[in-house]
Amino acid sequence: MITDIIQKLMLLIVGVLFLASVAAILLRFKNVNRTERTQIFKTAEYLNAWMILICFVTTMLYGIVNHFELKKSVHAIISLNYSEASQALNSNGTRYNMAEIISDEVVERAIRKGALKNVTTKQLKNCLYVYPCVQGGVGDETQYHISTEFAVGYHASKDTAHLDSENVIKLITSAYKEYYIEKYTDNFSLDSEKPDFSKMEYMDIVLYFDKEAQSILNYLYGMAGKNPSFVTENGSTFNSIAGKVFDFKETQINQNLRSLILQNGIVRDRDGYVGRLSYQNTNVDFDRQKNHISYLLCNQAVAMYSEEMTRIVLVPTWDKSGKYYMGRTKVGIDELSVMATNFSNYMASNEKEIMDNNLIINKILSNHQGAQLSASADALIDSIYEDIKGFEKEAITAGREYFRHKMNQCIAVSIYGISLMSELKPLVMFAALLYLALVLFRISKKFPKKA
């Protein structure tokens, strides 16, 4: 703040001296004739040791003040290098918005990331600005242009003068990358709130854990399909993490927990749960009967086709090059055979579900140790839940590392601070203006006030 005042005061003084000298010369110009005016300008001391010394000292002082002022400003160029950027889109196909670079979420994240003290989100955001590096017009099609480079600038205010400008712009660009990755590339997460397991049946908890573990596996398999060779900072790959999750799912959930509940008939509401499974079996058996009837109808329809019709499956046709060949064509029996196979698979799935439910019902009704072992089951449930959350965190961390590695190639950031030319240019201009003002001031003194 002080340097800004000093800089403006010095410029004001030099400007006033220059204008006052020019005004004095113009006002006194008519007080001398042409010969005297020429003589005054010819005999003027354009190179004076005192003026050079004053100019040098003042310019150095201005240079120091200007240096501190320039240190308050820094800017970065964010380049989008993915294919969708040329269409003003994010990597997931949504509309790109450059204002998000300095949004409240990004600025708040930057403050947390850098542990910036004594500054609020609003104060820091007021010091930031963003604009496209190349802007097009709307006059005609030749002026259309979608920028893929955006400049982010920062200029310190009195509220942020205690912060390092270059560090601030680094934090903003880094926070924006993290924000972009989380919002437009990686959106995988499980249920954020822990369910109340005390209100769930034990076998329902097994199904819940199985679903959560399978969700993590699906995410990891999808990431492995994108880049199977990617290695995280701790030396893991997507496939290696998926292997751990799969083994955990098979042993801890499907074997240990499920077997403990099933073999000991652990249940919270015996009559209510048995009744619910029996009702499910009734509905599933209804679907099984429909699939069975559909299966029989398809087989009856297939039997109605004569052998002569089913033999005629090759017809003469030609390919794109115009050559003839005998092409196989579909007849109704093909579709009916596929439908019969599908109905048979549906029926087998229905029968398996009924058998599984009957097994659970028999175990619950034949065992009476559930109440004694419910505490052990609850402890195992809590342990499995914590392990699943750990796998979720590991999977998300690996995914974000991959996207960060990928986006480092797709989003390039170049930071520009104080250059030598940016400091020398105003310095030279100030020195020239000051020296010219001093010369004109000395010349104005040689003009008489009155003729």
Secondary structure by P-SEA (a helix, b strand, c coil): caaaaaaaaaaaaaaaaaaaaaaaaaaacccccaaaaaaaaaacccccaaaaaaaaaaaaaaaaaaaaaaaabbbbbbbbcccccccccccccccccccccccaaaaaaaaaaaccccccaaaaaaabbbbbcbbbbccccccbbbbcbbbbbbbbccccccccaaaaaaaaaaaaaaaaaacccccccccccccccccccaaaaaaaaaaaaaaaaaaaaaaaaacccccccccccaaaaaaaaaaaaacccccaaaaaaaaacccccaaaaaaaaaaaaaaaaaaaaaaaaaaaaaaaaaaacccccccccccccccccbbbbbbbbbcaaaaaaaaaaaaaaaaaaaaaaaaaaaaaaaaaaaccccccaaaaaaaaaaaaaaaaaaaaaaaaaaaaaaaaaaaaaabbbbbbcccaaaaaaaaaaaaaaaaaaaaaaaaaaaccccc
